[in-house]
Amino acid sequence: MPKEKERDWDREMAEVDKLLAKLPAADPSLGRGAAPSPARQGPAGAGLAGTAAGHTTAADHLGTWIKVGLGLLVGIGMIFWPYSHACGFRLWFYLGAAGTVVVAGVWSSISSWRSRLGLAHTLSQGLIIWGLVLAAGEVLPRIGYAKDAATWLCP
């Protein structure tokens, strides 16, 4: 059996380091220590926000507040629901509207988290809870959890 030639790992790793250094987003430490924190990475490491870590614009804040406001309008409007929603199609439509409140809450919650707006985030979490309460008020009597039973379909 022929003996394999010994590899010079230091030379090969030096060549790999040179090639990696030519890449556009190369990390200069290349595993020789702790990776740089996301705050130092700039826009490429900004995560879901798409902006540099901690930097949001006035347009981001305005957009977040518009989302929260729209969600609050839908959530408050559910109090004044003009139709009966005891059973059938109207019940499903009402549950869809309650789901819309939850979705609006999640949508504005993500935006407020990215923009670091505490009050907006708190209101968004309240929207999520409010939508779940609205849905639970209709679903629980129909699955036998509440004292008064209700039906899904109209007789």
C-alpha positions in Angstrom: 0.0 0.0 0.0 1.5 3.3 -1.0 2.1 5.9 1.7 0.2 9.2 1.3 2.1 12.4 1.1 1.8 14.5 4.3 -0.3 17.6 3.8 0.9 21.0 4.9 -2.2 22.2 6.7 -0.8 25.6 7.6 -0.1 26.4 4.0 -3.5 25.1 2.8 -5.3 27.1 5.5 -3.4 30.2 4.6 -4.5 29.8 1.0 -8.2 29.4 2.2 -7.8 32.5 4.3 -6.6 34.5 1.3 -9.5 33.3 -0.8 -12.0 34.1 1.9 -10.6 37.6 2.4 -11.4 38.3 -1.3 -15.2 37.8 -0.6 -17.2 41.0 -0.4 -18.7 40.4 3.0 -15.7 38.6 4.5 -15.3 38.5 8.3 -11.8 39.6 9.0 -11.6 37.4 12.1 -12.6 34.3 10.2 -13.4 32.3 13.3 -10.3 33.4 15.2 -12.5 34.7 18.0 -16.0 35.8 18.8 -18.1 37.0 15.8 -18.8 40.7 15.7 -22.0 41.7 17.4 -25.0 42.5 15.2 -24.8 46.2 16.2 -21.4 46.4 14.6 -22.4 44.6 11.4 -24.5 47.5 10.1 -27.3 47.0 7.6 -26.3 43.5 6.6 -26.7 42.3 10.2 -29.8 44.4 11.0 -32.1 41.4 11.0 -35.8 41.7 10.1 -35.9 45.5 10.4 -33.9 46.1 7.2 -32.3 49.2 8.8 -29.1 49.5 10.8 -29.5 48.2 14.3 -31.3 50.8 16.5 -31.9 53.3 13.6 -35.4 53.9 12.5 -36.7 56.8 10.6 -39.7 59.1 11.1 -41.4 57.3 8.2 -41.0 54.0 10.1 -42.6 55.5 13.2 -45.5 57.1 11.2 -46.1 53.8 9.4 -46.2 51.9 12.7 -48.7 54.4 14.2 -50.9 54.1 11.1 -50.9 50.3 11.5 -51.7 50.6 15.2 -54.5 53.1 14.5 -56.1 51.0 11.8 -56.0 48.0 14.1 -57.6 50.0 16.9 -60.3 51.3 14.6 -61.2 47.7 13.6 -61.0 46.5 17.2 -63.2 49.3 18.5 -65.6 48.9 15.6 -66.2 45.3 16.7 -68.0 46.6 19.8 -70.6 48.2 17.6 -71.1 45.2 15.3 -74.5 46.0 13.6 -75.6 42.4 12.8 -76.6 39.4 14.8 -74.0 36.7 14.9 -75.8 33.9 16.6 -75.3 31.3 13.9 -74.6 30.5 10.3 -72.9 32.7 7.8 -73.1 35.8 10.0 -71.3 34.0 12.8 -68.5 33.0 10.4 -68.3 36.5 9.1 -68.0 37.8 12.7 -65.3 35.3 13.5 -63.4 36.4 10.4 -63.6 40.0 11.6 -62.4 38.9 15.0 -59.5 37.2 13.2 -58.8 40.4 11.4 -58.4 42.2 14.7 -55.8 39.5 15.7 -54.0 39.8 12.4 -54.0 43.6 12.7 -52.6 43.3 16.2 -49.8 41.0 15.0 -49.0 43.2 12.0 -48.7 46.3 14.1 -46.9 44.5 16.9 -44.1 43.4 14.5 -43.8 46.9 13.2 -43.8 48.5 16.6 -41.2 46.0 17.8 -38.9 46.9 14.9 -39.4 50.6 15.5 -38.9 50.2 19.2 -42.1 52.0 20.1 -43.2 50.8 23.5 -46.7 52.3 23.7 -47.5 51.2 20.1 -46.3 47.7 21.0 -48.4 47.6 24.1 -51.5 48.7 22.2 -50.8 46.1 19.5 -50.6 43.3 22.2 -53.9 44.6 23.5 -55.4 44.2 20.0 -54.3 40.6 19.8 -55.8 39.9 23.2 -59.0 41.7 22.3 -59.4 39.8 19.1 -58.9 36.5 20.9 -61.5 37.5 23.5 -64.0 38.4 20.8 -63.5 35.0 19.1 -63.5 33.1 22.4 -66.9 34.7 23.3 -68.4 33.0 20.3 -66.4 29.8 20.0 -66.5 28.6 23.7 -70.3 28.3 23.9 -70.3 26.2 20.8 -67.7 23.7 21.9 -69.5 23.0 25.2 -67.2 25.0 27.5 -69.7 27.7 28.5 -72.8 27.2 30.6 -75.1 28.4 27.8 -74.8 26.2 24.7 -75.0 27.7 21.2 -74.9 26.2 17.7 -72.7 26.8 14.7 -75.5 26.5 12.1 -78.9 28.1 12.2 -81.8 25.7 12.6 
